[in-house]
Amino acid sequence: TRRGVVILAVLAVTTALGVSFAATFAHASYLSLDLPELQTLTVLIAAFGLWPLAQPDEGAPPARLVGPILILAGLAATAAVRLNHPYDARHPEATDVVYQVDQDRKQAWRVSVLPALAPWSAEVLKTGGAALTKLESWRFNGPVDAAAAPYVDYPPAQIALAKGANGDVTLHVVPPAGARTIGLHLSSNTVAAVTAIGGAATQLPIPPTKSAAFSVAAPPAEGFDVTVHPAGPGKLTVDYAAVLDDWPKAAAPLPKRPANVMPFDTSDGTVLTGTRSLSW
């Protein structure tokens, strides 16, 4: 009937709009967030739009089989994705392995930063027969896979403190030579706040029982200033982590990656860490 045609046309238009929105959202989340789990949300959004077209009126048994068929198809697709190896040369597996050097304790580790330990990353960590362990650091959201490695000496970061006439304290941070980024983790035993980083105004509180962290990309070789406004006399603990682009030349080289494995983010670099305690 004409009414049925109109209803079907309205459903088709609204479905097209809904699926287009879901597809746009899926594309943006896939490219920008590195969270493939969010794709399930876009599938759910699209399903609400498609279901009125996929679900027919009650009638003969074949009509009632649409729902079960879709469920079985979904289960089959889930099993295929779960059981098949998802990586190839066109879509390689991301790995993020770094050589982390604790310059205070004179210790080093090979570390896999990503939550899942890829076979290639496990091979790197076990170089020389090293045993896998878990490493905790303020740099990570939780324990990460690591293995002890020979210590490699590098010039450390230089951090000096100066107190201004207005009560502010200024940290002058000189990163290790060639640092791509340097992250700072600040803890204070008095109420304080970071008010400027490299000359740019900011407002980053440092509560006494908590801490504040930030990272500076492409830090100048001559260093930069961090201005801290404290409530009074106190002590500041500064942890640093400087990322160098290259794997240590004195360390065993990384094995060749298979075609379906790629480096990601800080991978194949060196991370220099240390702590400084400063008082005013």
N, C-alpha and C positions, 0 to 999 in steps of 0.2 A: 504494500500500500504506500500511498504518498507519505503518510505520517511515518511509516517505518523507514522510508528512504531518507527523510529529513533527520530522523533520530540517528540513523547510521552515519549520515554526513557530518552531523555535529560531533558524534563520537570520534570519527576519523580525524576531524580538524583538531579537537582537543588532544587526541592521542598524539598526533604529529607534533603539536606544540610541546606537550609534556616530554616526549622522547627527545626532541631537539634540545630542550633545556637540560635533560639528564646527560645527553651526549656532550654538550658544551661543558657542563660541570665535570664530567668524567675526564675530558681532555685536559682541563686546567689542573685538576687535582693530580692527574698522572704526571704531568710535566713539572709541576711546581713543588709538590709536597713529598715526593718519594715515599708515598704511603699507598701501596697497591691494595691494602685492605679496604680503603675507602671506595674502591670500585664496586663493592657489594652494595653500598648505599645507592649508587647510581642505577644499578640493576634493579633494586627494589623500587626506586622512583619510576623507572620505565615500566616495571611490571604492573603497577597500579593503573598506568595509562593503557597498556595493551590488554589487560585482562578482560575488560568489557567486550573487546572484539574477539578474544579467543574463547570466551565462555558462551556457548549457544544456549538457546532455550532448552528446557527439558523435553525430551522426545524419545526417539528410538535409542537403543543402547549405544550405537556409535557416537551420538552426540555427547553422552555422558562420559565417554572415554577421553575427551579432550584434556580434562584436568589430570587424570592419572598419567596420560602420555607425557604431558609437560613435566610432571614431577619426575618420572623416570628419565626423561631427557636431561633434566637438571642434575640428577644423581650421576648419570653417565658422564656428563661434562665435568662434574666435580671429581669423579674418579680418574678421568683422563688427565686432568690438570695435576692431580695429586701424585699419580703414579708415573707419569712421563717426566723425563728430565727437562726442566723448563729452559735450560740455557743452551745457546749455540753461538756461533761467531757473529750472527746478526744481533742477538740479544744476550750478551755475555753476563756472567755472574760478577757482581761487584765485590771487590776485596779491598780492605783498608788495613794494611800491615805496616807498623812503624817500629823503629828502633828507639826505645825510650830509655834515656840516660838520667839517672838520679845523681846530680852532680854533688850533692851533699854526702850521700851515703856511699858514693863510688860503686854504684850498682847499675845494672842495665838489664833490660828485658826486650825480647821480641814480643810485640803486642798485636793482637787482632782486635781492632776497635769495634767492628760490627757485631751485632748480637749473635748471628749464626756463624759458626766456624766452618768456612769452606774447606774442602780437601786440600786445595793449593795452600791456603793460609795455615792449615795444620802442618803441612810439610815444612813451611818456613819456620814455624815456631819450634818444631822438633829438630832443627838443624843441629848436627853434632850429638844427637842422642838426648837432647834436653827434654825434661818432663814437663807436661802441661800443668799449669796451675791457674789460679784466679788472682788478678791484680785489681786492687781498689785505689781510686784516685779521685780527687775533686774534678778532674777533667771528664770523667765518665759518669753516666747516670746510674751505673751499678758495676758489679765486678765484671771484668772482661777476661778473655782467654789470653794467657801470656806464658812465656817460658824464659828462664834465666839465660842471659847472654853475656859475653865478655864485656867488661867495662871499656869504654872508649873515651878518651879525654878530649874535651872541647873547652874553649874559653867560656866562662859563665856570663850570665847577664849581670850588669852592674846597677845597683839600686841604692841611691843615697837620699837622705831626708834633710830638709831644711825647714826651720820654723820661721814664719813671717811675723811681722809686728802686729798684725791683726788677729793672731792666734791660729791662722790656718797653717797647715803643714804641707809641704810640697815634696813629692817623690820625683826624683829625676831617674828615669829608667833608660838605660842603654842596653838594647838587645844584643844577643850574640851576633857576630858578623854573619850576614847572609840570611838572617831570620825572615821567613815569609810572613809569619804572624807571631805575636807574643800575647799570651793570655795571662791575666793577673787575677788572683783570688785573695781578697783582703778580709782579714778578721781583726776586730778591735775590742779591747777590754773596756772601752767607754763609748758612749753614743757618738757616732760620727757619720759623715756623709761625703761621698765624692762629689765635688762641685764642678770639676773641669778635667777633661782628658785631652791632652795635646792641644790645649788652647780652646777647645770647644766646650761650652757650658753644658752641664748635665746635672742631674739630681739623683744620685744613687745611694740610698741609705745603707749604713753598715750597723745594724743593731748589735748590742753586746753579745747576745747569744747566737747570732747568726753571722752571715758573711755576704760579701758581694763579689761578683765575678764579671769580667768583661775581657774582650779581646781587641787588639789593635792590629789591623792588617797593614802590610807594607810599612812597618815602623821605620822612621828615619834612622840612619846609621849613627847620627850624633845623639840620638835619644829623644825622649819627649817627657813632659811634665804631667803629673797627676796631682791635682789639688784636693786636699782632704780638709773638711771643716769639722774639728772635734769639739765636744762639749767642754773638754778640759784636758789636763795632763793624762797621758795614757800610753799604751803600747799597741803597735800595729804589726801584725804578722802578714807577710806578703809571700804568697806562693806564686811562682812563675812557671810557664810552660812555653818555650819558644820552639817553633816548628821550622826546621830546615828542609829544603826541597830534596836533598840527596841522602841516599843510604850511606852509612859510614864506609869509607874506603878501606878501613882497617878490619871491617867485619866480613864474614863470609858472604859472598854475593847472593842475591836473590835468585832462585831457580827460574827458568824460563816459564812464563805463563802459557797454558794451553790457549787455543784460539777462542774458547768459550769463557775465558776469565779475563777481567779487566781491572785496572787500578781505579780507586775511587777516593776523592777528597784528599786527605793527607797521606795516602798510601805511598810506600817506598821512600818515605822521608824519615828524618830523625827528630825526636822531641827531647829537648833539654829541659829538665825540671830542677827546681831548687826552692829554698825557703830563706827569707830574711826576716829578722825581728828588729824592729825599729821603735825607739821611744822618744818622747818629747816632754 
